[in-house]
């Protein structure tokens, strides 16, 4: 027999139904068909019995407490509890009908419209005991303010929390075909479900997760076969004309859904003093759209008022940097790729790292976001144990420790002071000039002294393999440093033999 009692918080009415487990009602009820309770009825064809098998398989570590937003009738929760019997599972939905079924298989169900909450109210309704697994499966695209949900979940998570997010991919071939035909119609299910309020690409979702304090990693995708018709080849060729490799374009067009796994990181507040060090960002640009969608709109640069100088015509990294430096207003310069995205909060992280470098009198040396600390290893094999820094590289998270003794940094972003003792070598073109800077600093200082920050940035690169021009630069670098038997970089080990 179920006992019932009522209470109220503010203007909203709440009900708790207690069985051997609990059924909690909280928050506002809205007559809105885009609520989570409808989701289980419109699953795409790659679901098995309305259960996303790849989302289920992405949970590999036994959690203690799980929260699922948009739990429907509890199919995913039941499957996870069968796999992990000690798991306490909380399901949230606003469909009373769905929750009545979910309450039979989950430990706790909460009737709650999460879209009605501010980012500061999540612990009020979900408790203060953090969840170590949070699942957002096919839900964010249905909500008016996904960023509020993602930020609010910080209140009910901890540093070890795993966030699983599943979203449809709006760059699928079926959507592109509708755009081309001029008949952009919605459906009752799938990517263009008529209850979707938001549309995501893999890069778009990556940026939103980073901007809301989550470190994302694409762990799986659902793909469909794309036809061999002429218009598909033409679309791939059009993408190639924009600078997107054909293989990557075809993969994006075949992707129906993307599954992310993410961990929380704490975004810093701004610096109270008005005397924080300003930076000038120098960006070589050969694809305007890529520049505008990434480095130019980075929230992390806007929050610190960074000056951005695009350089449109140059023959080498050295030339581009020199052209930008001539117009730079600030002594600290970030020489960055056009495909680098600096998330919200990370501008303040960079500023704090600069202040630390100034305190340590390290402004003479370069600094970067990701690279290698080789410890004098002459092995010809690339060892990931020597990797340092933190970035989302294309689709995968690289999360390693910071360093103050790097021997190579990636050129996606390098911080240089106007008084640096290291100079970019024009002979190296566009590759490995940052590794050369590290070697210059090591020679001048007597030991490796290049900094690698632990700042989560997004390298939204289109490249799928190392270009031939990299190998040409590698040969020149090996010739420049003959005393080095091997030079370790993120892209490979350079030796005289190679």
N, C-alpha and C positions, 0 to 999 in steps of 0.2 A: 504494500500500500504506500502511495506517495503522499508525503506531507507537504503542505503549501503554506508559504507566508509571504507577505508583501512589505516592502519598505520603499522609501523614495529618497533620491539624491537630487537636490535642486528641483528642476521642473520635470524631470523624467521619472517615469515609474519603472520599478524593477521587481522581478519575481524570482525567487529561488525555489526550485522543486527538488527535494532531497529524497533520493532512493538510497540504495547501498552505495551509489556514486552520486554525482550531482548534475543537475540541469539548471543553468543559470541564465536568466534573461536580464539584459542590460542594454542601455543605449536607446536610440530612437528607431522606430520602425517606419520605413518609407515605402510608399507604393511605387516602387521603381523596379522595372523588370531587369535592370542590370545588376541585381544583387547576386551574391554568391550562391544562393539556394538554387538558382536556375542552371548553374554551371554544369552540374553532373548530367543534365539532360541534353547537352549539346556537345558532347565530346567528339572530336574528329575520329576518323575511321581507324587510326593507328592505336587507339585505346583498346584494351582487352576488358570487356565487361565494365566499361566506364572507369577503368583503372589504368593510369599512366605507368606502364611497366618500367620505362627508363627513369622516370622520376623516383619510383620505388627503389630501383637498383642503385640510384645515386647515393642512397644512405648506406654507408659502409661501416660506420662506427656506431656501436651501441649507445644510444642516447638515454638520458635519465628522464628528462621531461621534454615533451614535444608539444608545440603549438601549431595548429594548422588553421590558417585563415581561409574561409571558403571550403569547409570540410564536407558540405553536402550530406550524404547519408552515411559517411564514415567508411567508405570502401578502402581508401588509402590507409587510414588509421588502423583498421582491422588487420590489414596485411602487415603493417609494421609491428603491431602488437603480437602477431603470430611469430614474427621473426625475432623480436626482442620482448620476451614475456614480462620483464621487469619494467618496461616503459610505461610511464604515466602520460596519457595522451589527452590533450585538451583540444576540442574542435570548436571553431567559431563560425557562425553562419547567421543569416537573418531570416532564413526560411524555417518557420516553426515545424512544418510538415517534414522537412528533411532532418531536422534535429531530433524529432521524435524517434526516427529510425536510428540516427547516429548514437543516441543515448544508450542504445542497447548493446553497442559494441565498443564505445569509447569510455574513458574514465570520467570525463567531464565535458559537457557541452555548454556553450555560452551563446545566447541569442543576442547578437550585437551587430549594429551597423557601423563598421569601422570607419566608413567615410564621414561619419558625423563627429569623429573625435579630432581634437587637436593633437599635435605631436607630444604634448605634455600630459595627456589623459590616459595613456595606455596602461600604466601600472594601476591606475584607479579601478579599472574594470578587469584587468587580467592578473592582478596581484604583483607582489614584489619579489617572489621567488623566481629567479631567472630561468628561462627555457634554454636548454643547450642544443635544441633543434627547432627551427621555425620553418614552416613550409608555406609558400605562396604559389600554389599551382593553378595556373590559368585564372588569375584573379586581378592582377594589377591593371590589365587592359580594360577591365570593367569599372574602374574607379576614377572619379574626377580628379583626385589629387594623390597619385601614387607616391610622390615624394614625401608627403606628410606621413603616410603609413610607414614607409621605410625609415624615416627619421624617428617616428614614434616607437618603433620596435626596439630601439636602443634602450628604452626604459625597462624592457622585459628580457633583455639579453645580457650576456657577459662576454668577456674576451674570447672564451672558447666556443661560443655559440656558432653553429653552422646554419646559414640561411640558404634554403633551396628555393629557387625562383624559376618558374617555367612560363615562357611567353611565346606567342606566335610571331613569325617573322614576316613583316610586311613587304620584304623584298623578294618574296617567292614569285615564281614565274606567273602564277595564276593572277596575281595582283597587277603585275606589269602588263599582262595582256589586256586587262580591263582598262587600264590607263591609256594604252595605245588605241583601243577601239572607241574611247570616249564614252564608255558605258560602265561607269563605276557604280555597281550595284552591290548592296549588302545581301547577306545570306542569313539563314536561321542557325548556322553553325559554322565552325572553321575560322580561318584567318579573318574573314570579313563578316563575322558574326554581327548581327545588327544591334547587339548590346555592347559592343566594344566602344569605349570612349577614347582610348589611347592606342597608338600603333607603334610598334617597336621593330628596330633592326637589331642585330647583335651588337653593333657599336653603340647604338642609341641606348640600349639597356645597360651596357657596360658603363657608360657615362653617368646615367642616373644612379646606379648603385654606388659609384665612386663619390658622386656629389652628395649622397646621403649617408656617407660614412661606412660603406661596405666594400671589402676587397673581393672583386668577383673573379671567377674562373669558369670558363665554359667547359662543362664536364660531359655533355652529350648533346646530340641533336636528333630530331626526327627528320628524315629526308624522304622525298618522293622522286620518282623517275621523271626526268624532263624529256619531252619528245625530241625527235631528230628533224623537226620541221624547219624550213628555211628561216622563218621569223625568229626562232630561238637562236639560231646561229647569228642572225643579224643583231639581236640584242646583246649577245656575248661580244660580238665585234664592236658594237657601240660602247660597251663598257671598257673594252680594250682601248678605244680611242680616248677615253677619259683617264687612262693610265692604270686601269684595273687589269691585272693578269687574267687571261681567259679561264684558267683553272679556278681562280678565286671567284670570278663572276658566275661560272657554272655552278659552283658549290653553293653560293648565296641563293641563286635562283631555285635550287633544289631543296633548300632548307625550309621546312614547314614550321618547326618549333625548336626553340633553344632552351637548354636547361643549364642554369647557373648554380654554382655553389659559392658562397661568400662568407667571409668572416668580418667581424666588426673591427673598426679602428676608430679611435677618438679624434675628432676634428678639433683643432685648437681654436681658441678665441683670438680676436685681433690683439695687437700690441697697443697698450694704453698710451705709451709715449708717442708723440708726433714725430720723433726723430729716428724712426726706423729707417734702415738703409733702403733706398729706392733702387730699382733695377731697370735697365733697358734691355728689351728682348729683340735680338737681331735674327731675322728669319729669311733664309733663301727661299724663294717661291717660284715654282714652275707649274703649279696647279692651283689656280685661284680658289676653286671650290674647296679643295683640301685645306688650304690655309684658313679660309673663313669658317669652316665647320669644326676646326680643331684649335690650333694655338690662338687664333684671333678671338675666339669666343670663350676661352678658358675662364671659368669663374675665379680660379685661383689667381690669375693675373689681374682681373678686374678688382678684386678685393684689396689689393695692395697698390692699385693705381700704377701698374707697370706701363712703361712706354714701349710700344711695339713698332719696330722699323722693318718693313718687308723689303727685301732686296730681290729685284726681278731679273737682273741680267748679271751673271758673274761666271767665271770659268773654273773657280775652285773655292773650297771653303775659306782659304786664306784671303782671297779677293773679296768674297762676300762679307766676311767679318770686318775687314778693313774699311769697306764702304759704309757698313753700319756704324762702326766705331767713330767715324768722322762726324756723324750726326747725333751720336749718343749724348743724352743729357745727364747721365748718371755714371759714376765710376764702376759700378758692378754691371756686367753684361751677361745675359743668358743667351748663348748662341744655340738656337733650337731648330729642330726639324719642323716643317709645316704640318706634319701629322702628329705632333705632340699635343696632348690634352692635359691640362693641369686642373684638377678638380677643385671644388669648393674646399676651403680650409688649407689647401696645400701651398698657396701663396704665402700664408703666414708661417707654415712650416719651413719653407725656403728662407724666409726672412730671418727666422730664428737660427737657422744653420749659418747664415751669413754673419750674424752677430757673434756666433760661436767661433767662426773662423777669424773674425777680427780680434776677438779676445785672445786667440791662440797665435796671433800674428801669422796667419796662414794665407793671407790675401795674395801672396806671390805665386801660389800654386793653383792649378785647376781643380775643379770639383765637378762631379756628375751624379747621375741617378742610378746607374747600373754598370757593372764592370767586373773586373777580375783582380784578386789579390793572390798572386801566384806563389809567394813564399820561396822563391828561388828554385822552383821545381823545373827541371829541364826535360820533363817527360814530353813526348810528342803526342800524348793523349789528353784531350780536353777533360778536365776534372770539375764537375759541377760543385764540388765542395769548396772550390776557390771563388765561386760566384758571390758577388756582393750587390746590395741594393734592393729596391722594390719597385717593380713596374708591372702593369698589365701589358704584356707584349702581344699585340694582335688579339688573340683570344685567350691566352693563358697567363695566369698569375705567376710572376717570379718574385718570391718573397724570401730574401736573404738578409743577413746582418749588414749593418753599415760598415764603413772602413775609413781609416785615415792613412792607409798605406797601400792604395790601389796601384797596380802596375798597368792597368788598361781600363778605359771607360768608353762606353758607347757614345757615338756622336749625336744621338737623338737629342741630347741637351747637355751643354757644358757651361759651367759658370766660370767666368774670368774677370779679374779686376783689371782696371786700366793700367795698374802698375805691375802686372804679372811679369815674371822673369822668363816665361816660356812663350815661344812664338809659333804660330801655325805655319807649317811648311807647305808652300804652294805646290811643290813637286808631288805631294801625295794626293792631290786632287780632292775628291769628296769622301775618301775612305781612310780610316786608320790614323788620321791626323791627331785624334784625341789620344790614341795609344802612344804616339810620338811625343805628345805633351807630357804624358806621365813619365816617359823615359827621360825626357829633358829635366823634369822636376827631380827625379831620382838622382840623376847625375849631379845636378847643382846642389842638392841638399845632402847628398851622401847616402841616402836611403829612400825607399818609396815614401811619398808624402802626399799623394793625391787623395782627396776626400771623396767618398761615395755616400750620399745621403740615403736615409730610409724614409723616402717621401713617395707615396703611392701616386704615380702618374700613369697615363695611358699612352702607349705607343701605338697609335691607330694606323699602322703601316699597311700598305698594299702588297709589299713584297712577299713572295712565297719561297724564294731561294736567293742565295748569295749571288750578286751579279758578277760578271766577268771582270768588270772594272775594279772590284775589290781585290781580286787576285793580282792585278797589275800593281795596285798600291802596296799589297803585301810584299811583293818582290822588291819594290823600292825601299820599303821600311827595313827589310832584312839586310839590304845592302848598306843602308845608313847606319845600322847598329850591328856591325860584324862581330863585336865582342859577345853578343847575345846568341847563345846556341839555339834557344827557342824563345818565342814571344807569344804569350798566351792572351787570347782575346775571346770575347763571347762567341764569335763566329768560327773560331778554329785556332789551331796552333800554327804559328809561322816559324819555319826553320830554314836554314840555308839549303837543305835538300829539297824542300818544297818550292 
